[in-house]
């Protein structure tokens, strides 16, 4: 087999793989919007998005998803507050401060966290976090804070792994030049290496947030799943993802269409958040 034939073959294999990825996104986009957008137009955008009542099985059904939108926003924001600082700082420690002996154990442990099924995280939080926050904050313990802490832990492997890779990808000469100019080890890392890896770190944060938004099984166990707008941190909430999972199994007719429309809102929600972060990332790269 000639070298040119092999190169041409692999070129078309790569093209096929890229095409499958693009086609998959297009098909997902089409089928979700084809099933949910007509319902949103019929129900009314304001009535569906801004409605505060979700009673799909009542004699006079209500399909307002504002409580689920707010619940998703609050839980995602809480996960960012918990997971992003810990994840980024841990990645810096792993790349430049961790002793080799500790690194041999810490790195596999972090990789193992990414392989743990989400339902296992949910049961862990149900047994440990729910009683703790019940005693600390009152209520049932299934609330915004519990879900935020759980999701913050779940996104750590993604943020740590990708951020560490970005930090290690910065040329060693950056660090050495800073130290050679008289800067300390800590200053060289935090003010030279980390800013140089900012683009990769932001990408890691985007992927971590994407997992937090789309997480379902673990969140079902610890949020309380109450379709109401929360007024306190110790109150239960329901997210967009859990709303779909909880009711899709028995939904039919308008109820099923409403859940598919909820998926449309979730899809747009994720696109908006990713777009915001990509704009922030592109502006950072230009500086």
FIDO-370501 format. One record per residue: z, x negated, y of N, C-alpha, C in turn; residue in one letter. Coordinates in steps of 0.1 Angstrom, whole numbers, padded with zeros to 4 digits, always signed. Layout:
# FIDO-370501
ZXYZXYZXYA
...
//
This chain:
# FIDO-370501
+0000-0008-0012+0000+0000+0000+0000-0009+0013X
-0010-0007+0021-0011-0016+0033+0000-0013+0043X
+0002-0023+0052+0012-0021+0062+0008-0010+0072X
-0005-0009+0076-0009+0001+0085-0007+0015+0080X
-0010+0017+0067-0008+0030+0061+0007+0034+0061X
+0015+0024+0058+0030+0027+0058+0034+0031+0072X
+0030+0024+0082+0034+0027+0096+0029+0040+0100X
+0016+0044+0097+0011+0057+0100+0018+0068+0093X
+0022+0066+0080+0029+0076+0073+0042+0078+0079X
+0050+0068+0082+0063+0070+0088+0062+0076+0102X
+0051+0073+0109+0050+0079+0122+0049+0094+0121X
+0041+0099+0111+0040+0113+0109+0052+0120+0103X
+0060+0112+0095+0072+0117+0090+0082+0119+0101X
+0083+0109+0110+0092+0111+0122+0087+0122+0131X
+0074+0124+0132+0069+0135+0140+0072+0148+0134X
+0072+0149+0121+0075+0162+0114+0090+0165+0116X
+0098+0155+0114+0113+0157+0116+0116+0162+0130X
+0110+0156+0140+0112+0160+0154+0107+0174+0156X
+0095+0177+0150+0090+0190+0152+0098+0201+0146X
+0104+0198+0134+0113+0208+0127+0125+0211+0136X
+0131+0200+0143+0142+0202+0151+0139+0211+0163X
+0127+0209+0169+0123+0217+0181+0120+0231+0177X
+0113+0233+0165+0110+0246+0161+0122+0254+0157X
+0132+0247+0151+0145+0254+0148+0152+0259+0160X
+0152+0251+0171+0158+0256+0183+0151+0268+0189X
+0138+0267+0189+0129+0278+0194+0132+0291+0186X
+0133+0290+0172+0135+0301+0164+0149+0307+0166X
+0159+0299+0167+0172+0304+0170+0173+0311+0183X
+0166+0305+0193+0166+0311+0207+0159+0325+0206X
+0148+0325+0199+0140+0338+0198+0148+0349+0191X
+0153+0346+0179+0159+0357+0171+0172+0362+0178X
+0180+0353+0184+0192+0357+0191+0189+0366+0203X
+0179+0362+0211+0176+0369+0223+0168+0382+0220X
+0160+0381+0209+0152+0393+0205+0162+0404+0200X
+0173+0400+0194+0182+0410+0189+0192+0415+0199X
+0196+0406+0209+0207+0409+0218+0203+0413+0232X
+0192+0408+0237+0188+0410+0251+0185+0425+0253X
+0178+0432+0244+0176+0447+0246+0188+0455+0248X
+0199+0451+0240+0212+0458+0242+0218+0456+0255X
+0217+0444+0260+0223+0441+0273+0216+0449+0284X
+0202+0450+0283+0195+0457+0293+0197+0472+0292X
+0199+0477+0280+0202+0491+0279+0216+0495+0283X
+0226+0486+0280+0240+0489+0283+0242+0486+0298X
+0235+0477+0303+0237+0473+0317+0244+0460+0318X
+0238+0451+0325+0244+0437+0326+0258+0437+0331X
+0261+0444+0342+0274+0444+0347+0284+0451+0338X
+0280+0462+0332+0289+0470+0323+0292+0462+0311X
+0283+0454+0306+0285+0446+0294+0293+0433+0297X
+0288+0426+0307+0295+0413+0310+0308+0415+0317X
+0309+0424+0326+0321+0426+0334+0330+0437+0329X
+0326+0444+0319+0335+0454+0313+0348+0448+0307X
+0359+0455+0309+0372+0450+0305+0377+0456+0292X
+0369+0466+0287+0374+0473+0275+0364+0471+0263X
+0370+0467+0252+0362+0465+0240+0367+0475+0229X
+0361+0487+0228+0364+0497+0218+0352+0501+0211X
+0346+0493+0202+0333+0496+0196+0333+0508+0186X
+0344+0511+0180+0345+0521+0170+0351+0534+0174X
+0353+0535+0187+0359+0548+0192+0348+0558+0194X
+0352+0571+0196+0343+0582+0198+0334+0580+0210X
+0341+0573+0220+0334+0569+0233+0334+0554+0233X
+0325+0547+0227+0326+0533+0225+0325+0526+0239X
+0332+0515+0240+0332+0506+0252+0328+0492+0247X
+0319+0486+0254+0314+0472+0250+0315+0462+0261X
+0327+0461+0267+0329+0451+0277+0335+0438+0271X
+0328+0427+0274+0332+0414+0268+0339+0405+0278X
+0342+0409+0290+0349+0400+0300+0361+0394+0294X
+0370+0402+0287+0382+0395+0281+0379+0384+0272X
+0368+0385+0264+0364+0374+0255+0358+0362+0263X
+0351+0365+0274+0346+0354+0282+0357+0346+0288X
+0367+0353+0294+0378+0347+0300+0386+0339+0289X
+0388+0345+0278+0395+0338+0267+0388+0326+0263X
+0375+0326+0261+0368+0314+0258+0369+0303+0268X
+0368+0307+0281+0369+0297+0292+0383+0291+0292X
+0393+0299+0291+0407+0294+0291+0410+0284+0280X
+0406+0288+0268+0408+0280+0256+0401+0267+0257X
+0388+0268+0261+0380+0256+0263+0386+0246+0274X
+0390+0252+0285+0396+0244+0295+0409+0237+0290X
+0417+0245+0283+0429+0239+0277+0426+0227+0267X
+0415+0229+0259+0411+0218+0250+0406+0206+0258X
+0399+0208+0269+0395+0197+0277+0407+0189+0283X
+0417+0197+0288+0429+0190+0293+0437+0182+0283X
+0437+0188+0271+0445+0181+0260+0436+0170+0254X
+0424+0172+0250+0416+0163+0242+0409+0152+0249X
+0404+0155+0261+0395+0145+0268+0403+0132+0272X
+0415+0134+0279+0422+0122+0283+0427+0114+0271X
+0432+0121+0261+0437+0114+0249+0426+0107+0242X
+0414+0114+0240+0403+0108+0233+0397+0096+0240X
+0395+0097+0253+0389+0085+0261+0399+0073+0261X
+0411+0076+0263+0421+0065+0264+0423+0058+0250X
+0422+0067+0239+0423+0061+0226+0411+0053+0223X
+0399+0057+0227+0387+0049+0225+0388+0035+0232X
+0393+0035+0244+0395+0023+0251+0404+0014+0243X
+0415+0019+0239+0425+0012+0231+0419+0006+0218X
+0411+0014+0211+0404+0010+0199+0394-0001+0201X
+0388-0001+0212+0377-0011+0215+0383-0024+0220X
+0393-0024+0228+0397-0036+0235+0412-0040+0234X
+0420-0031+0228+0435-0034+0228+0441-0033+0214X
+0434-0027+0205+0440-0025+0192+0440-0037+0183X
+0452-0041+0178+0452-0053+0169+0444-0051+0156X
+0437-0061+0151+0428-0060+0140+0435-0053+0128X
+0448-0056+0125+0455-0050+0114+0456-0035+0115X
+0460-0031+0127+0461-0017+0130+0447-0010+0130X
+0437-0017+0134+0424-0011+0135+0419-0007+0121X
+0422-0015+0111+0417-0013+0098+0422+0001+0092X
+0434+0005+0097+0439+0018+0093+0436+0029+0102X
+0435+0026+0116+0433+0037+0125+0419+0042+0125X
+0409+0033+0124+0395+0037+0124+0392+0047+0112X
+0395+0044+0100+0393+0053+0089+0400+0066+0091X
+0413+0066+0096+0420+0078+0098+0413+0087+0108X
+0408+0081+0119+0401+0090+0129+0388+0095+0123X
+0381+0087+0115+0369+0093+0108+0373+0104+0098X
+0384+0103+0092+0389+0113+0082+0392+0126+0090X
+0397+0125+0102+0399+0137+0110+0387+0145+0112X
+0375+0139+0113+0363+0146+0116+0358+0153+0103X
+0363+0148+0091+0358+0154+0079+0367+0166+0074X
+0379+0168+0081+0388+0178+0076+0382+0192+0080X
+0381+0202+0071+0376+0215+0074+0384+0222+0085X
+0377+0229+0094+0384+0236+0105+0395+0245+0100X
+0393+0252+0089+0403+0261+0084+0416+0254+0080X
+0415+0242+0076+0427+0234+0073+0435+0231+0086X
+0427+0228+0097+0434+0226+0110+0441+0239+0114X
+0434+0250+0111+0440+0263+0115+0453+0266+0107X
+0453+0263+0094+0466+0265+0087+0477+0256+0091X
+0473+0243+0095+0482+0234+0100+0489+0239+0113X
+0480+0244+0122+0486+0249+0134+0494+0262+0132X
+0490+0270+0123+0497+0282+0120+0511+0279+0115X
+0513+0268+0107+0526+0265+0102+0534+0257+0111X
+0528+0249+0120+0535+0240+0129+0535+0244+0143X
+0524+0246+0149+0523+0249+0163+0528+0263+0167X
+0524+0273+0159+0528+0287+0162+0543+0288+0163X
+0551+0284+0153+0565+0285+0154+0571+0277+0166X
+0565+0265+0168+0570+0257+0179+0568+0264+0193X
+0556+0269+0195+0553+0276+0208+0560+0290+0209X
+0562+0296+0197+0570+0308+0197+0584+0306+0203X
+0590+0295+0198+0604+0292+0203+0604+0287+0217X
+0593+0280+0221+0593+0274+0234+0589+0284+0245X
+0579+0293+0242+0574+0301+0252+0576+0316+0250X
+0581+0320+0238+0583+0334+0235+0570+0340+0230X
+0571+0353+0228+0559+0360+0222+0557+0357+0207X
+0545+0358+0202+0542+0356+0188+0540+0341+0185X
+0537+0333+0195+0533+0319+0193+0518+0317+0191X
+0511+0329+0190+0496+0328+0189+0491+0331+0203X
+0488+0321+0210+0484+0322+0224+0474+0312+0229X
+0472+0312+0242+0462+0303+0248+0466+0288+0246X
+0479+0285+0248+0484+0271+0247+0482+0266+0232X
+0486+0274+0223+0485+0270+0209+0470+0267+0205X
+0461+0276+0209+0447+0274+0206+0442+0261+0214X
+0446+0259+0226+0442+0248+0234+0446+0235+0228X
+0458+0234+0223+0463+0222+0217+0456+0219+0204X
+0454+0230+0196+0447+0228+0184+0432+0223+0186X
+0425+0229+0195+0411+0225+0198+0411+0211+0204X
+0421+0208+0212+0422+0195+0218+0423+0184+0207X
+0430+0187+0197+0432+0178+0185+0418+0177+0177X
+0412+0188+0176+0400+0189+0167+0388+0182+0174X
+0388+0181+0187+0376+0174+0193+0379+0159+0195X
+0391+0154+0191+0394+0140+0193+0385+0131+0185X
+0382+0133+0172+0373+0124+0165+0359+0122+0171X
+0354+0133+0176+0341+0132+0183+0341+0124+0195X
+0351+0126+0204+0352+0119+0216+0356+0105+0214X
+0365+0102+0205+0370+0088+0202+0358+0080+0196X
+0352+0085+0186+0341+0078+0179+0330+0074+0188X
+0324+0084+0195+0313+0082+0204+0316+0073+0216X
+0328+0076+0222+0332+0068+0233+0334+0053+0230X
+0341+0051+0218+0343+0037+0214+0330+0030+0212X
+0320+0037+0206+0307+0031+0204+0300+0027+0217X
+0302+0036+0227+0296+0034+0240+0303+0022+0247X
+0316+0021+0246+0323+0010+0252+0319-0003+0245X
+0318-0003+0232+0314-0016+0225+0300-0020+0228X
+0291-0010+0232+0277-0013+0235+0275-0020+0248X
+0286-0020+0257+0285-0027+0270+0284-0042+0267X
+0275-0049+0272+0274-0064+0270+0287-0071+0272X
+0290-0080+0263+0303-0087+0264+0303-0096+0277X
+0292-0099+0282+0291-0107+0294+0297-0100+0306X
+0297-0087+0307+0304-0080+0318+0318-0083+0318X
+0325-0082+0306+0339-0085+0305+0342-0100+0309X
+0334-0108+0303+0336-0123+0305+0334-0127+0319X
+0324-0121+0326+0322-0124+0340+0334-0120+0348X
+0339-0108+0345+0351-0103+0353+0363-0112+0351X
+0366-0115+0339+0377-0124+0336+0375-0138+0343X
+0363-0143+0342+0360-0155+0349+0362-0156+0363X
+0361-0144+0370+0363-0143+0384+0378-0141+0387X
+0386-0141+0377+0401-0140+0379+0407-0127+0377X
+0400-0117+0372+0406-0104+0369+0414-0104+0356X
+0424-0096+0355+0431-0096+0343+0423-0088+0332X
+0429-0089+0320+0422-0083+0308+0421-0067+0311X
+0433-0062+0315+0433-0047+0317+0424-0043+0328X
+0424-0050+0339+0415-0047+0351+0400-0048+0347X
+0397-0058+0339+0383-0061+0335+0378-0049+0326X
+0387-0044+0317+0383-0033+0308+0382-0020+0316X
+0392-0017+0324+0392-0004+0331+0383-0003+0343X
+0380-0014+0350+0372-0013+0362+0358-0019+0360X
+0355-0025+0349+0342-0030+0347+0335-0025+0334X
+0342-0026+0323+0336-0022+0310+0335-0006+0310X
+0346+0000+0312+0346+0015+0311+0336+0022+0320X
+0335+0018+0333+0325+0024+0342+0311+0021+0337X
+0308+0010+0331+0295+0007+0326+0292+0016+0314X
+0302+0020+0307+0300+0029+0295+0301+0044+0298X
+0301+0047+0311+0304+0061+0316+0294+0071+0310X
+0281+0067+0309+0271+0076+0305+0274+0081+0290X
+0277+0071+0282+0280+0074+0268+0293+0082+0266X
+0303+0079+0274+0316+0086+0274+0314+0101+0278X
+0306+0103+0288+0303+0117+0292+0296+0125+0281X
+0286+0118+0275+0279+0124+0263+0289+0128+0252X
+0298+0119+0250+0309+0122+0239+0317+0134+0243X
+0321+0135+0256+0328+0146+0261+0321+0159+0259X
+0308+0159+0263+0299+0171+0262+0299+0176+0247X
+0297+0167+0238+0297+0170+0224+0310+0176+0219X
+0321+0170+0224+0334+0175+0220+0337+0189+0226X
+0333+0191+0238+0334+0205+0244+0326+0215+0236X
+0314+0210+0232+0305+0219+0225+0312+0224+0212X
+0319+0215+0205+0326+0219+0193+0338+0228+0196X
+0344+0226+0207+0355+0234+0211+0351+0249+0214X
+0339+0250+0221+0334+0263+0224+0330+0270+0211X
+0323+0263+0202+0318+0270+0190+0328+0271+0179X
+0339+0266+0180+0349+0267+0169+0354+0281+0167X
+0355+0285+0154+0358+0299+0151+0370+0300+0141X
+0369+0294+0129+0378+0297+0119+0392+0293+0122X
+0394+0281+0128+0407+0276+0132+0413+0285+0143X
+0404+0289+0153+0409+0297+0164+0413+0310+0160X
+0407+0316+0150+0411+0330+0145+0425+0330+0142X
+0431+0320+0136+0444+0320+0130+0455+0318+0141X
+0451+0313+0153+0462+0310+0162+0461+0316+0176X
+0451+0324+0179+0449+0330+0192+0455+0344+0194X
+0458+0351+0183+0463+0364+0183+0452+0375+0184X
+0439+0371+0188+0427+0379+0187+0429+0393+0194X
+0435+0392+0206+0437+0405+0214+0426+0405+0224X
+0417+0416+0224+0406+0417+0233+0410+0422+0247X
+0419+0415+0253+0424+0419+0267+0425+0406+0276X
+0424+0409+0288+0424+0398+0298+0439+0393+0299X
+0441+0380+0296+0455+0375+0295+0461+0373+0310X
+0473+0376+0311+0480+0374+0324+0491+0364+0323X
+0494+0359+0310+0504+0349+0308+0499+0339+0298X
+0504+0327+0298+0500+0316+0289+0505+0319+0275X
+0515+0327+0273+0520+0330+0260+0514+0343+0254X
+0503+0348+0260+0497+0360+0256+0485+0356+0247X
+0482+0364+0237+0471+0362+0228+0458+0365+0235X
+0447+0359+0230+0434+0361+0236+0424+0362+0224X
+0412+0366+0227+0401+0366+0217+0389+0359+0224X
+0383+0350+0217+0371+0343+0222+0358+0350+0217X
+0347+0345+0223+0334+0351+0220+0331+0349+0205X
+0334+0337+0200+0331+0334+0186+0339+0342+0176X
+0352+0343+0179+0360+0351+0170+0357+0365+0170X
+0353+0370+0182+0349+0384+0183+0337+0387+0173X
+0328+0378+0173+0316+0380+0164+0320+0380+0149X
+0328+0370+0146+0332+0368+0132+0341+0379+0127X
+0350+0384+0135+0360+0394+0130+0353+0407+0127X
+0342+0411+0135+0337+0424+0134+0323+0425+0128X
+0316+0414+0126+0302+0415+0122+0301+0420+0107X
+0312+0417+0099+0311+0421+0085+0310+0436+0083X
+0315+0444+0092+0315+0459+0090+0308+0466+0101X
+0302+0459+0111+0295+0465+0122+0282+0470+0118X
+0277+0481+0125+0264+0486+0123+0260+0493+0136X
+0247+0496+0137+0242+0503+0148+0245+0496+0161X
+0249+0504+0171+0252+0498+0185+0263+0487+0184X
+0272+0489+0175+0283+0479+0174+0277+0465+0170X
+0268+0465+0160+0262+0453+0156+0253+0447+0167X
+0246+0456+0174+0238+0451+0185+0246+0444+0196X
+0258+0450+0198+0267+0445+0208+0272+0431+0204X
+0274+0429+0191+0279+0415+0187+0268+0405+0188X
+0255+0409+0185+0244+0400+0187+0242+0397+0202X
+0244+0407+0210+0244+0404+0225+0255+0395+0229X
+0267+0396+0222+0277+0386+0225+0273+0372+0222X
+0265+0371+0211+0260+0357+0207+0251+0352+0218X
+0243+0361+0224+0234+0357+0235+0242+0352+0247X
+0253+0359+0250+0262+0354+0261+0268+0340+0257X
+0272+0339+0245+0278+0326+0241+0268+0315+0242X
+0255+0318+0238+0245+0308+0238+0242+0304+0252X
+0241+0313+0261+0239+0310+0276+0251+0303+0281X
+0263+0307+0277+0275+0300+0281+0275+0285+0278X
+0271+0282+0266+0270+0268+0261+0260+0260+0269X
+0248+0267+0271+0237+0260+0279+0242+0257+0293X
+0249+0266+0299+0253+0264+0313+0263+0252+0314X
+0273+0252+0305+0282+0241+0305+0276+0228+0302X
+0267+0227+0292+0260+0215+0289+0251+0210+0301X
+0245+0220+0308+0236+0217+0319+0244+0211+0330X
+0256+0216+0333+0265+0211+0343+0269+0197+0340X
+0273+0194+0328+0277+0181+0324+0265+0171+0325X
+0253+0176+0321+0241+0167+0322+0238+0163+0336X
+0239+0173+0345+0237+0170+0359+0247+0160+0364X
+0260+0162+0361+0270+0152+0365+0267+0138+0359X
+0262+0138+0347+0259+0125+0340+0247+0119+0347X
+0237+0126+0350+0225+0120+0357+0228+0115+0371X
+0237+0122+0378+0241+0117+0391+0249+0105+0390X
+0257+0104+0380+0265+0092+0377+0256+0080+0374X
+0245+0082+0366+0236+0072+0362+0229+0066+0374X
+0226+0074+0384+0219+0070+0396+0227+0062+0406X
+0240+0063+0405+0249+0055+0414+0249+0040+0410X
//
